[in-house]
Structure formats: C-alpha cells, structure tokens
Amino acid sequence: MMQTFKTSFADRFNNPGSRRGNIILLSAFVITMALGFAAFSIDIGYLAVTKGQLQSAVDAATLAAAMELNPNIDQAVVASNVKNAAQQVARLNSVGNHSGLLLDPSLDIELGRRDWNSANSSFVFNFGTNAVPYNIVRITGRLDSVWNADTGQMEDRRLPMFFAPAINQDNATMKVGSVATYQPRDMMIVLDFSGSMNDDTEFKSCNELSHATVNAAIDQMWSELGEPAYGDMPYAPTYLTVEGVPEDTGSNVPHITVQYRGDKVEVTSTMNIDQVKLKDKNGHYQTYSGYSGTSGTFQDDRTIRAVWVKSGLNWVNLGNVDGEPFNFSDTDIVRYLGLADVSYPHPSGSWTDFVTYVNDSSYVNEANYQYMYGTKCLINYWNEQKPMYSQTTGLAVCSTQPLTAAKNASDVLCNYITEVEADDQVGLTIYTHPNSNGAILESGLTHDVSSIKPLYRSRQAGHYDNLTNIGGGLKVARQELENNGRQDAYRVVVLMTDGVANRPSSNPAQWAIQQANLCKASKIKIMAIALGLGADDNLMLELAEITGGKRFIVPGGGTIAEYETQLMQVFQEIAADRPLKLLPTSY
C-alpha cells in the first residue's frame, strides 16, 4: 500500500533547496524589469535631448528669419528672404540623428503681424499674406515626414528608438514651435531745451566756429523771421552817424556829421574844425583845440556820451561857446536810430537795453560789432539775453544751433519708427521747466508718432527756462514709462544734453544719477547723447552705464553741417536698435 505525504508551504520554505530555486526565479524577474526600465530610460532621455536640440534649432532659425523683416521693401521679397534665412540656419543645427533640420517653407514658416489693441491693452496676432507689412515670424520644427527641397521628395525624419521597438515603437515624431518679432519699444525722447541750445547761433561762438559761420546762421534767422526792420536801423551792424544842422553859408554855419564809435568819434564839417570837446560816461571832459582841418578822429579813454564841435561861427549862432552839441546817451541813440516811436516787438527787453548790450557786451566786441547797431545784433541779443518764449516769441521757427540739429535728428528717429510699423510708442519730455519736476511731459507715450514732431518743432532754446535739469528730464520720462508703458515692451530713454547739469541748485549731477538708478530698477535703459564741447561727457557715460545703455558723443568744434550729420547718425543708430524677442508659444 502506497503512502501519500503532504508538504506544507512552511515546510517548503524551510527547505534550503526550494529557497534557492525561488530566489533564482525572483532575481531573473527583477533583473529583467530593471533592464527594461533602463532601456526605456535611455529612449526617454534621447527624446528629451532631441527635443531640446529641436527647440534650439527652431529658435535660431526664427531669430534669423525675423532679422529679415523690413516694412520698407516689397513684402513678397521679405517673405522670400525670411524663408531662405530660416532654412539656412535650420540646416546648420543637428537634431537627433540628423545633421540638420529640414523646414517646409510652405507649411513650417509663417509670416504675420502683431498689433497693439489699446481697447483691451493686449496684442493681436494675424498670420497670412494679408497681414502686411510683416512684423512677426512663426516657425514649426517637425521630426516626421518633411519635404526635402534638395531631393524634391518627402523624407522620413522621424527619430529612431533604441529599445522601444521591443514594444512595437520603432520611432517617434516630434514637433515644437517658435515665434519671434522685434520687441516693441516704449521710448521717451528727453531733449535739452536750455538757453545754451542756440549758442552756435550767437557771436560767442565766432572764435570756435568762425565769424562767417555764425554770421551766416544769424542771416538765416533774419530771413526765417521775415526780414524784420525797425525804425531807421539797418540790418547789418553799422556805426551810428548823426547829421548836424544844415549848412548856412550866409551865417558861416557848417554842416557837421559825427560818427559814433563808443570811445571815439569821427567828425566831418563843411568848414574847418576849431575845437572838439568830449564828455565820457563818468562826466569827465577832454578838449581838442587848435585843430586845423575839416575832419578828424577824436578819442577818449572811456565811452563818450556827448560831443561839441566848434566850426565856422556855429558857436555864435547856436549860443554855445563849445559849438554844436551831439549827445550819445542810450536814449539818444535809440532816437537817432528812429526807434523812439517804435514799440519794442517782444514781451521782455527794450530798445535802450539793446543799445546798452551792443555797447557793453564782450561777445559783440569779439564779433567786431561793438557800438555798431543793426538788426543782426538785435537777433543775437534775443538769442543770448532773451531766448525764452516768455521773453521773445517766435524764435522756434528759426534754425538756431545746435537745437535745429537736435530737432532734425529727432525727425530721423520719429520717421524711422513710423516707417517700420513695429508697434513702438514714443513720448516727449523737455527740460528745464520751472515746475516742481524741473521738466515737462510734452506728450505721453503714443503710437501716433507724427504728433510728437510739432511739439519739439514749436519749442525754442530756453523755451521754458534757461538752465539744465537733466535729473528732472529723467524723472518725468521714467514716471511716464512706469505708469503707461507696456509690460513686455523694451523701455528706453533717449537723453540729450549740450551742457552741464545746474538744476536743482544742490547736487544737480547727483540728482541725475539718482534718477538713473531708479530707471535701472524699472528696467529702463538710457541712451545718453553728449552734444558739443560743453556737454558733461562723464555724467552722460555714468547715466548710460548705470542702466546698461550707451553713451554717444557728438563733439563740437566743427561746422554746423558736420554737427548735424554726426547727430543724425547717432539717432539713426538708436532708431535701428530694435531688440528681437522670442514669444511664448505652445505645441
């Protein structure tokens, strides 16, 4: 009789031979699973690396394509240039097992426009041939079946797997996208309208720029003002010649003329001159007697205020032992020029103040016009002494320098921004102003760039104030960008000065530096332009470097034409500085 034995699980587990068999089976299973996970990890890592390569290739191609955007040429040509640039750069980038990325220009490369919708404060995207002029590029990179223009065939660009074929997954497809455009700018133009902005159209610049250059500039101003004339005063500066009483031969009374030259006079008589007596501005007298001749030059050590000429018997007929009197006080000179009954044409200044200026100004003397009266000197008086709009209205129409060069260069900037249609916004700040900020916001940020031009064109040197508050200009511009700038816009201040900060009265340079640091905190870059020999180059460099911007130097000492050419080149460079930007996209 056969006996049957039953073995419990515990018995089997406690049996050493059985345990060894179970461990072998379990180890084989675990190792197989580990190798499987490792294999698939390799494939997953390969996919991740390849996707990164694909995204980098597409980003590079998109940026290269966006650089070809140009609103000023045929947009069909732009489209062709964009697609060629994208394909060329894509082919230079290895992706996975492919030496270059293929792009199908008809499917993978799209052009369009991005426009700002002020109604909801957001950008609107449109793609297609009607969205012109193009300002945005979208590129899709694919690892699947892609057209190869070189072979004229569809090409399988899928990514082969290493271990996934074990589960019937021989390869993988992949797609990423990238969008690029020139980043729209919010730009504040900050212009120096201090009184020194017409210095190159004043006699003070004769030695630096030449007498001919300055005189030609003032001549142009006179023409632009409509060639005004006042009383009997000529345009060209001329010594004043005063006519005496008419000749009376019967009474032996001559006709005498006296040409006034400040500290000297030229006397001419139709009869012999017996005596000339001078009185200077301090009340001292000097007498030339025993003179023989009908003309002569008579001089004093100080400015002459009165002259008496004794000739023939005029002293008898006039009842004055010293002869015929000629007075040259400022009031008398105004009368001789025929200005006594002519209203002074502007709110500030007077004819007597003008005469005093011509007599006493060292700049007039350097121009060789001292004691010479003419409308040319009057215009220089306005430029130097009365440049503010509240003092002398209407000078904004004149080509004063370097202000006109700055205006023309600003035109270049505004024209470029208008032409490229890149959704830029522009605002305008002018300094200095007597308000608490030291500057005025002439225009907030606007897409209507054409509205900016009339504002700076209608302002004159020293329009609001003669002094220079660079910090005030930066403050007002910064506040406008902070309050009304777009979140994703490239924020920039174009700052120009021809002088040294002198407002506020306490630490004006440090005030400007403080504002530059606040600009940096708000991610605002300063493009600083130092215009002319009098500009503070070092301060402008510091302001630019604080914000990561750039300083430009337009040196003085050359001709006005050279000045303007250099400044326009600077503004062209700033205008063309349009940063490219990759925009978020999802696939």
C-alpha positions as CSV (number, residue, x, y, z in Angstrom):
1,M,0.0,0.0,0.0
2,M,1.5,3.3,-1.2
3,Q,1.5,6.1,1.4
4,T,1.0,9.8,0.3
5,F,2.9,12.6,2.0
6,K,1.6,16.3,2.0
7,T,4.2,19.1,2.3
8,S,3.1,22.4,3.8
9,F,4.2,25.8,2.5
10,A,6.2,26.3,5.7
11,D,7.9,23.0,5.1
12,R,8.8,24.0,1.5
13,F,10.0,27.5,2.6
14,N,12.2,26.0,5.3
15,N,13.6,23.6,2.8
16,P,17.0,25.1,1.6
17,G,16.9,23.6,-1.8
18,S,13.5,25.1,-2.5
19,R,14.6,28.6,-1.4
20,R,17.5,28.6,-3.8
21,G,15.2,27.9,-6.7
22,N,12.7,30.7,-5.8
23,I,15.5,33.3,-5.4
24,I,16.9,32.5,-8.8
25,L,13.5,32.9,-10.4
26,L,12.8,36.2,-8.5
27,S,16.2,37.6,-9.4
28,A,15.7,36.8,-13.0
29,F,12.4,38.7,-13.0
30,V,13.8,41.7,-11.2
31,I,16.8,41.9,-13.5
32,T,14.6,41.7,-16.5
33,M,12.4,44.5,-15.2
34,A,15.5,46.7,-14.3
35,L,16.9,46.2,-17.7
36,G,13.6,47.1,-19.3
37,F,13.3,50.3,-17.2
38,A,16.9,51.2,-18.1
39,A,16.3,50.6,-21.8
40,F,13.2,52.8,-21.8
41,S,15.0,55.5,-19.7
42,I,17.6,55.7,-22.5
43,D,14.9,56.2,-25.1
44,I,13.2,58.8,-22.9
45,G,16.5,60.6,-22.3
46,Y,17.2,60.5,-26.0
47,L,13.8,62.0,-26.7
48,A,14.4,64.8,-24.2
49,V,17.8,65.7,-25.6
50,T,16.5,65.7,-29.1
51,K,13.6,67.9,-28.2
52,G,16.0,70.4,-26.7
53,Q,18.1,70.3,-29.9
54,L,15.0,70.7,-32.0
55,Q,13.8,73.7,-29.9
56,S,17.2,75.4,-30.1
57,A,17.4,74.9,-33.9
58,V,13.9,76.3,-34.4
59,D,14.6,79.3,-32.1
60,A,17.8,80.1,-34.0
61,A,16.0,79.8,-37.3
62,T,13.2,82.0,-36.1
63,L,15.5,84.8,-34.9
64,A,17.5,84.7,-38.1
65,A,14.2,84.9,-40.1
66,A,12.9,87.8,-38.0
67,M,16.0,89.8,-38.8
68,E,14.9,89.9,-42.4
69,L,11.6,91.7,-41.6
70,N,11.6,95.1,-43.3
71,P,8.4,97.1,-43.9
72,N,10.1,99.4,-46.4
73,I,10.6,96.9,-49.3
74,D,8.3,94.6,-51.3
75,Q,6.7,92.2,-48.7
76,A,7.0,89.4,-51.2
77,V,10.7,89.9,-51.2
78,V,10.7,90.0,-47.4
79,A,8.8,86.7,-47.3
80,S,11.4,85.1,-49.6
81,N,14.3,86.4,-47.5
82,V,12.7,85.3,-44.3
83,K,12.2,81.7,-45.6
84,N,15.7,81.5,-47.0
85,A,17.3,82.7,-43.8
86,A,15.2,80.3,-41.7
87,Q,16.0,77.3,-43.9
88,Q,19.7,78.1,-44.0
89,V,20.1,78.4,-40.2
90,A,17.9,75.4,-39.5
91,R,20.2,73.2,-41.7
92,L,23.2,74.3,-39.6
93,N,21.8,72.7,-36.4
94,S,22.0,69.0,-35.7
95,V,18.8,67.4,-34.3
96,G,18.9,63.8,-33.0
97,N,20.4,61.6,-35.7
98,H,20.0,64.3,-38.4
99,S,22.9,66.6,-39.3
100,G,20.4,69.5,-40.0
101,L,16.8,70.4,-39.5
102,L,14.6,70.5,-42.6
103,L,11.8,73.1,-42.8
104,D,9.0,73.0,-45.4
105,P,8.6,76.7,-46.3
106,S,5.0,76.3,-47.3
107,L,4.0,74.7,-44.0
108,D,6.6,75.4,-41.4
109,I,7.3,79.1,-41.9
110,E,4.6,81.7,-41.4
111,L,4.7,85.5,-41.5
112,G,2.2,87.9,-40.0
113,R,1.6,90.9,-37.8
114,R,1.4,91.6,-34.2
115,D,-0.6,94.8,-33.4
116,W,-1.4,96.5,-30.1
117,N,-5.1,96.7,-29.3
118,S,-5.5,99.7,-27.0
119,A,-9.1,98.8,-26.2
120,N,-8.1,95.7,-24.2
121,S,-4.4,96.5,-23.7
122,S,-3.2,93.4,-25.4
123,F,-1.5,92.3,-28.7
124,V,-3.5,90.8,-31.6
125,F,-1.8,88.2,-33.9
126,N,-2.7,87.7,-37.5
127,F,-0.8,85.4,-40.0
128,G,-1.1,85.2,-43.7
129,T,-0.3,87.2,-46.9
130,N,-2.8,89.9,-45.9
131,A,-1.1,90.7,-42.6
132,V,1.4,93.1,-44.1
133,P,3.8,94.7,-43.6
134,Y,5.0,91.7,-41.7
135,N,6.5,92.1,-38.2
136,I,6.4,88.6,-36.8
137,V,7.6,85.1,-37.8
138,R,6.3,81.8,-36.6
139,I,8.3,78.6,-37.4
140,T,7.3,75.0,-36.6
141,G,10.1,72.3,-36.4
142,R,9.0,68.7,-37.1
143,L,10.5,65.3,-36.9
144,D,8.1,63.4,-39.1
145,S,7.6,63.3,-42.9
146,V,9.1,66.5,-44.2
147,W,9.6,67.8,-47.8
148,N,13.2,68.0,-48.8
149,A,13.6,70.7,-51.4
150,D,17.1,69.4,-52.4
151,T,15.8,65.9,-53.4
152,G,12.3,67.0,-54.3
153,Q,10.8,64.2,-52.2
154,M,9.2,63.7,-48.9
155,E,11.7,62.5,-46.4
156,D,11.1,60.4,-43.2
157,R,12.7,62.5,-40.4
158,R,11.2,60.5,-37.5
159,L,13.5,59.7,-34.6
160,P,14.6,56.0,-34.4
161,M,14.3,54.5,-30.9
162,F,16.8,52.1,-29.3
163,F,14.7,49.8,-27.2
164,A,11.1,50.9,-27.8
165,P,10.9,48.5,-30.9
166,A,10.5,45.8,-28.3
167,I,7.0,47.1,-27.8
168,N,6.5,47.8,-31.5
169,Q,7.5,51.5,-31.3
170,D,10.3,51.8,-33.8
171,N,10.4,55.6,-34.0
172,A,9.0,58.8,-32.6
173,T,7.6,62.0,-34.1
174,M,8.2,65.4,-32.5
175,K,7.0,69.0,-33.1
176,V,8.0,72.3,-31.5
177,G,7.4,75.9,-32.4
178,S,8.9,79.4,-32.0
179,V,7.6,82.9,-32.6
180,A,9.9,85.9,-32.9
181,T,9.4,89.6,-33.5
182,Y,11.2,92.9,-33.0
183,Q,10.3,93.7,-29.4
184,P,8.1,96.8,-29.4
185,R,9.6,99.8,-27.7
186,D,8.2,102.3,-25.3
187,M,10.6,105.2,-25.9
188,M,10.8,108.6,-24.2
189,I,12.7,111.3,-26.0
190,V,14.2,113.7,-23.4
191,L,15.5,116.8,-25.0
192,D,17.6,119.7,-23.6
193,F,15.9,123.0,-24.4
194,S,18.1,125.1,-22.2
195,G,19.2,128.5,-23.3
196,S,22.6,127.2,-24.5
197,M,20.9,125.2,-27.3
198,N,21.3,128.3,-29.6
199,D,24.9,129.1,-28.6
200,D,26.2,128.2,-32.1
201,T,24.0,130.9,-33.5
202,E,25.5,133.6,-31.3
203,F,28.5,135.9,-31.5
204,K,30.0,134.0,-28.6
205,S,30.8,131.1,-31.0
206,C,32.6,133.2,-33.5
207,N,36.1,132.1,-32.4
208,E,35.1,128.4,-32.2
209,L,33.0,128.2,-35.4
210,S,34.4,131.2,-37.4
211,H,32.8,134.6,-37.9
212,A,31.5,133.6,-41.3
213,T,29.6,130.6,-39.9
214,V,27.9,132.4,-37.1
215,N,27.0,135.4,-39.3
216,A,25.5,133.2,-41.9
217,A,23.4,131.4,-39.2
218,I,22.1,134.8,-38.0
219,D,21.4,135.9,-41.5
220,Q,19.3,132.8,-42.0
221,M,17.4,133.5,-38.8
222,W,16.6,137.0,-40.1
223,S,15.3,135.5,-43.3
224,E,13.2,132.9,-41.4
225,L,11.7,135.7,-39.2
226,G,10.6,137.5,-42.4
227,E,13.4,140.1,-42.6
228,P,12.0,142.4,-39.9
229,A,13.1,146.1,-39.9
230,Y,12.7,148.5,-37.1
231,G,12.9,152.3,-37.4
232,D,15.9,153.5,-39.3
233,M,18.2,150.8,-38.0
234,P,19.8,148.8,-40.8
235,Y,20.1,145.0,-40.8
236,A,23.9,144.9,-41.0
237,P,25.7,146.4,-37.9
238,T,26.8,149.9,-38.7
239,Y,28.4,152.7,-36.7
240,L,25.8,155.4,-36.0
241,T,26.3,158.6,-38.0
242,V,24.4,161.7,-36.7
243,E,23.7,164.6,-39.0
244,G,24.0,168.2,-37.6
245,V,22.2,171.3,-38.6
246,P,22.1,172.1,-42.3
247,E,24.9,174.3,-43.7
248,D,24.2,178.1,-43.8
249,T,27.0,179.8,-45.7
250,G,25.5,183.2,-45.1
251,S,25.8,182.9,-41.4
252,N,29.0,180.9,-41.7
253,V,27.4,177.8,-40.1
254,P,28.8,174.5,-41.4
255,H,27.1,171.1,-41.8
256,I,28.6,168.7,-39.3
257,T,28.3,164.9,-39.1
258,V,29.6,162.8,-36.2
259,Q,30.1,159.0,-36.5
260,Y,29.9,157.5,-33.1
261,R,32.3,154.6,-32.2
262,G,32.0,154.4,-28.4
263,D,35.3,155.7,-27.1
264,K,36.0,157.7,-30.3
265,V,34.1,159.8,-32.8
266,E,34.8,160.7,-36.4
267,V,33.9,164.3,-37.1
268,T,33.4,165.9,-40.5
269,S,32.5,169.5,-41.2
270,T,32.0,171.6,-44.4
271,M,34.2,174.2,-42.7
272,N,37.4,174.0,-40.7
273,I,37.1,172.4,-37.3
274,D,38.4,174.7,-34.5
275,Q,37.6,172.6,-31.4
276,V,36.1,169.2,-30.4
277,K,35.1,168.7,-26.8
278,L,34.2,165.2,-25.4
279,K,32.4,164.1,-22.3
280,D,32.7,160.5,-21.2
281,K,30.3,158.3,-19.2
282,N,31.9,159.3,-15.9
283,G,31.3,163.0,-16.6
284,H,35.0,163.8,-17.5
285,Y,35.8,166.2,-20.3
286,Q,38.5,166.3,-22.9
287,T,39.0,169.1,-25.3
288,Y,40.9,169.1,-28.6
289,S,41.5,172.7,-29.6
290,G,43.7,174.5,-32.2
291,Y,42.7,171.8,-34.7
292,S,43.1,172.6,-38.4
293,G,41.1,170.6,-41.0
294,T,37.6,169.6,-41.9
295,S,37.6,166.1,-40.5
296,G,39.3,164.0,-37.8
297,T,39.1,161.2,-35.3
298,F,38.9,162.2,-31.6
299,Q,39.2,159.6,-28.8
300,D,38.6,159.3,-25.1
301,D,39.7,156.7,-22.6
302,R,36.1,155.9,-21.8
303,T,32.8,155.6,-23.6
304,I,31.8,159.0,-25.0
305,R,28.4,160.4,-24.1
306,A,28.5,163.9,-25.6
307,V,30.4,165.8,-28.2
308,W,30.6,169.5,-29.1
309,V,32.1,170.6,-32.4
310,K,33.1,174.2,-32.9
311,S,33.4,175.1,-36.6
312,G,32.9,178.3,-38.5
313,L,30.7,180.6,-36.5
314,N,28.2,177.9,-35.3
315,W,29.1,178.7,-31.7
316,V,27.8,182.2,-32.2
317,N,24.6,181.2,-34.0
318,L,23.9,178.4,-31.5
319,G,24.7,180.5,-28.5
320,N,27.2,177.8,-27.2
321,V,30.8,178.7,-26.9
322,D,31.7,175.0,-27.4
323,G,29.8,174.7,-30.7
324,E,27.1,172.3,-31.9
325,P,26.2,169.6,-29.4
326,F,25.8,165.8,-30.2
327,N,24.5,163.6,-27.4
328,F,25.1,159.8,-27.2
329,S,23.2,158.5,-24.2
330,D,21.4,155.2,-24.8
331,T,18.2,157.1,-25.1
332,D,19.7,159.5,-27.7
333,I,21.0,156.6,-29.7
334,V,17.5,155.0,-29.7
335,R,16.2,158.3,-31.0
336,Y,18.9,158.6,-33.7
337,L,18.0,155.0,-34.9
338,G,14.4,156.1,-35.4
339,L,13.2,153.7,-32.6
340,A,11.8,156.2,-30.1
341,D,8.3,155.9,-31.6
342,V,8.6,152.2,-32.4
343,S,7.2,149.7,-30.0
344,Y,9.7,147.1,-28.8
345,P,8.4,143.8,-30.5
346,H,8.6,141.3,-27.7
347,P,7.4,140.9,-24.0
348,S,10.9,141.3,-22.5
349,G,13.6,143.7,-23.3
350,S,13.7,147.3,-24.6
351,W,15.5,149.4,-27.1
352,T,17.7,151.1,-24.5
353,D,18.6,147.7,-23.1
354,F,19.5,146.5,-26.6
355,V,21.7,149.6,-27.1
356,T,23.5,149.1,-23.7
357,Y,24.1,145.4,-24.7
358,V,25.7,146.4,-28.0
359,N,27.9,148.9,-26.3
360,D,29.0,146.7,-23.4
361,S,28.9,143.0,-24.5
362,S,32.2,141.3,-24.8
363,Y,30.7,138.8,-27.3
364,V,29.6,141.7,-29.5
365,N,33.1,143.1,-29.2
366,E,34.6,139.7,-30.2
367,A,32.4,139.7,-33.3
368,N,33.8,143.2,-34.1
369,Y,30.4,144.8,-33.8
370,Q,30.8,146.8,-30.6
371,Y,29.0,150.2,-30.9
372,M,27.6,149.1,-34.3
373,Y,23.8,148.9,-34.4
374,G,21.7,146.7,-36.6
375,T,19.0,144.0,-36.6
376,K,21.7,141.3,-36.8
377,C,22.9,142.5,-33.3
378,L,19.3,142.6,-32.2
379,I,18.8,138.9,-33.1
380,N,21.9,138.0,-31.3
381,Y,20.6,139.9,-28.3
382,W,17.5,137.8,-28.4
383,N,19.4,134.6,-28.6
384,E,21.8,135.4,-25.8
385,Q,19.8,137.6,-23.5
386,K,16.1,136.8,-24.1
387,P,15.7,133.3,-25.6
388,M,12.7,132.2,-23.6
389,Y,9.3,132.1,-25.2
390,S,8.0,134.4,-22.5
391,Q,10.8,136.9,-23.4
392,T,11.0,136.6,-27.2
393,T,8.2,134.8,-29.0
394,G,8.6,133.2,-32.4
395,L,12.2,132.0,-32.3
396,A,11.2,128.4,-32.7
397,V,10.8,128.9,-36.5
398,C,14.5,129.8,-36.7
399,S,17.4,127.5,-37.4
400,T,19.2,128.1,-34.2
401,Q,22.0,125.7,-33.5
402,P,22.6,123.1,-32.1
403,L,18.9,123.0,-31.4
404,T,17.9,122.6,-35.0
405,A,20.4,119.8,-35.5
406,A,18.7,118.1,-32.5
407,K,15.3,118.7,-34.0
408,N,16.3,117.3,-37.4
409,A,17.9,114.2,-35.7
410,S,14.7,113.7,-33.8
411,D,12.8,113.7,-37.1
412,V,15.0,110.9,-38.3
413,L,14.2,108.9,-35.2
414,C,10.4,109.5,-35.5
415,N,10.4,108.9,-39.2
416,Y,12.1,105.5,-38.7
417,I,9.7,104.4,-36.0
418,T,6.8,105.4,-38.2
419,E,8.1,103.6,-41.2
420,V,9.0,100.3,-39.6
421,E,5.5,100.0,-38.0
422,A,6.8,97.9,-35.1
423,D,4.2,98.9,-32.5
424,D,6.6,101.4,-30.9
425,Q,5.3,104.1,-28.7
426,V,7.0,107.4,-28.2
427,G,6.7,110.2,-25.7
428,L,8.4,113.6,-25.3
429,T,9.9,115.3,-22.3
430,I,11.6,118.7,-22.4
431,Y,13.8,120.1,-19.7
432,T,14.2,122.5,-18.0
433,H,10.9,123.8,-16.7
434,P,10.2,126.0,-13.7
435,N,7.7,123.4,-12.3
436,S,8.5,121.2,-9.3
437,N,9.7,118.4,-11.5
438,G,12.1,120.6,-13.4
439,A,10.8,119.2,-16.7
440,I,7.6,118.9,-18.6
441,L,5.8,116.0,-20.2
442,E,5.0,117.4,-23.6
443,S,3.5,114.1,-24.8
444,G,2.7,110.8,-23.1
445,L,3.5,107.5,-24.8
446,T,1.6,107.3,-28.1
447,H,1.5,105.3,-31.3
448,D,0.8,108.5,-33.2
449,V,4.5,109.4,-33.5
450,S,3.7,112.1,-36.0
451,S,2.1,114.1,-33.2
452,I,5.4,114.4,-31.4
453,K,7.2,116.4,-34.2
454,P,5.1,119.6,-33.9
455,L,5.8,119.7,-30.2
456,Y,9.5,119.9,-30.3
457,R,9.5,121.8,-33.5
458,S,7.5,124.6,-31.9
459,R,9.8,125.0,-28.9
460,Q,12.8,127.3,-28.9
461,A,16.1,127.3,-26.9
462,G,15.3,128.2,-23.3
463,H,11.7,127.8,-24.1
464,Y,10.6,127.5,-20.5
465,D,13.9,128.0,-18.6
466,N,17.5,128.8,-19.5
467,L,19.1,126.2,-17.1
468,T,19.8,122.5,-17.3
469,N,17.9,120.0,-15.1
470,I,19.0,116.6,-16.5
471,G,17.6,114.8,-13.5
472,G,14.2,116.4,-13.9
473,G,14.0,115.3,-17.6
474,L,14.9,111.7,-16.5
475,K,12.3,111.7,-13.7
476,V,9.4,112.8,-15.9
477,A,10.3,110.3,-18.6
478,R,10.7,107.5,-16.0
479,Q,7.4,108.1,-14.4
480,E,5.6,108.1,-17.8
481,L,7.2,104.7,-18.7
482,E,6.3,103.3,-15.3
483,N,2.8,104.5,-15.4
484,N,1.8,104.0,-19.0
485,G,4.5,101.7,-20.5
486,R,3.5,98.2,-21.7
487,Q,4.7,95.3,-19.6
488,D,6.5,93.4,-22.4
489,A,7.9,96.5,-24.2
490,Y,11.6,97.4,-24.4
491,R,11.8,100.6,-22.3
492,V,14.3,103.2,-23.3
493,V,15.1,106.9,-22.7
494,V,16.9,108.9,-25.4
495,L,18.5,111.6,-23.3
496,M,20.3,114.5,-25.0
497,T,22.2,117.5,-23.5
498,D,24.7,120.1,-24.7
499,G,25.7,121.3,-21.2
500,V,26.3,120.6,-17.6
501,A,23.6,119.9,-15.1
502,N,22.9,123.0,-13.0
503,R,19.4,122.4,-11.6
504,P,18.5,121.9,-8.9
505,S,20.9,124.2,-7.2
506,S,22.1,121.5,-4.8
507,N,24.0,118.5,-6.3
508,P,22.4,118.6,-9.8
509,A,24.6,115.8,-11.1
510,Q,23.8,113.5,-8.1
511,W,20.1,114.2,-8.7
512,A,20.5,112.9,-12.3
513,I,22.4,109.8,-11.1
514,Q,19.7,109.1,-8.6
515,Q,17.1,109.1,-11.3
516,A,19.3,106.8,-13.5
517,N,19.3,104.3,-10.6
518,L,15.5,104.5,-10.4
519,C,15.4,103.9,-14.2
520,K,17.6,100.8,-13.7
521,A,15.2,99.5,-11.1
522,S,12.3,99.8,-13.6
523,K,14.4,98.1,-16.4
524,I,14.7,101.4,-18.4
525,K,17.8,101.8,-20.5
526,I,19.3,105.3,-21.1
527,M,20.8,106.2,-24.4
528,A,22.7,109.3,-23.5
529,I,23.9,111.8,-26.1
530,A,26.6,114.4,-25.2
531,L,26.3,117.2,-27.7
532,G,29.2,119.6,-28.2
533,L,32.2,120.7,-26.3
534,G,30.2,122.0,-23.3
535,A,28.4,118.7,-22.6
536,D,29.3,116.7,-19.5
537,D,30.6,113.6,-21.2
538,N,31.4,111.8,-17.9
539,L,28.0,112.3,-16.4
540,M,26.3,111.0,-19.6
541,L,28.5,108.0,-19.6
542,E,27.7,107.2,-16.0
543,L,23.9,107.6,-16.6
544,A,24.1,105.2,-19.5
545,E,26.3,102.6,-17.7
546,I,24.0,102.5,-14.7
547,T,21.1,101.3,-16.8
548,G,23.1,99.2,-19.3
549,G,22.5,101.7,-22.0
550,K,25.0,103.5,-24.2
551,R,26.6,106.9,-24.4
552,F,27.1,108.8,-27.7
553,I,29.4,111.8,-28.1
554,V,28.8,114.3,-30.8
555,P,31.9,116.6,-30.5
556,G,31.7,120.3,-31.1
557,G,34.3,122.5,-32.9
558,G,33.3,121.6,-36.5
559,T,30.9,123.2,-38.9
560,I,27.2,123.2,-38.2
561,A,26.7,120.8,-41.1
562,E,29.2,118.4,-39.5
563,Y,27.4,118.7,-36.2
564,E,24.1,117.8,-37.7
565,T,25.4,114.9,-39.7
566,Q,27.0,113.4,-36.6
567,L,23.9,113.8,-34.5
568,M,21.7,112.3,-37.2
569,Q,24.0,109.3,-37.4
570,V,23.6,108.8,-33.7
571,F,19.8,109.0,-33.9
572,Q,19.8,106.6,-36.8
573,E,21.7,104.1,-34.7
574,I,19.3,104.4,-31.8
575,A,16.4,104.1,-34.2
576,A,17.7,100.8,-35.6
577,D,18.4,99.3,-32.2
578,R,15.3,97.1,-32.2
579,P,15.8,94.0,-30.0
580,L,14.5,90.7,-31.2
581,K,12.4,88.7,-28.9
582,L,11.1,85.1,-28.8
583,L,7.5,85.0,-27.7
584,P,5.8,82.2,-25.7
585,T,4.2,79.5,-27.9
586,S,2.8,76.1,-27.2
587,Y,2.5,72.9,-29.3
